[in-house]
């Protein structure tokens, strides 16, 4: 990420909106924004495959074909790729059916967090998480349910502050099994 270029353009944005980027409160703002973007958009520098490798620590788990791992209420935030607006109060529920190995529990939350640290659409985020979990856990049976608020809906445009978006991504056995899906919802 080119932080110098970001800082240069943030300074230009401040000027374009009529602010004085040389006033005391804004002197370091371009650099702070560049640092913030480097942190909150860290996931841009990795492919889904690289994230799966990074957080793909698994453990042997002799299981039956009916065992399911579900982790709920993983909190993340992201930025809408259409408006650069914050997607917030987001919770992610992830379920998968192990195929002889299970992911370390913290890895599930880390995968969700890193996938969210990109310019995203909530629908795409669900697909990215499902793809990464599938590869990392070595199973085609994955479910991802995301609920979130979008500031492009709540703070601008329609300004509907109570609107929440729910997206569901079901793969493998979750696609056709309503009982499995209900575990993740």
Secondary structure, DSSP 8 states (H G I E B T S, - for coil): --HHHHHHHHHHHHHHTT--TTSGGGTTHHHHHHHHHHHHTGGGGS-HHHHHHHT--EEE----TT--EEEEEEEEEEEETTT--EEEEEEEEEEE--SSEEE-HHHHHHHHHHHHSSEE-HHHHHHHHHHHHHHHHT-S-EEEEEEEEEHHHHTSTT--TT--EEEEEE-GGGGT-HHHHHHH-
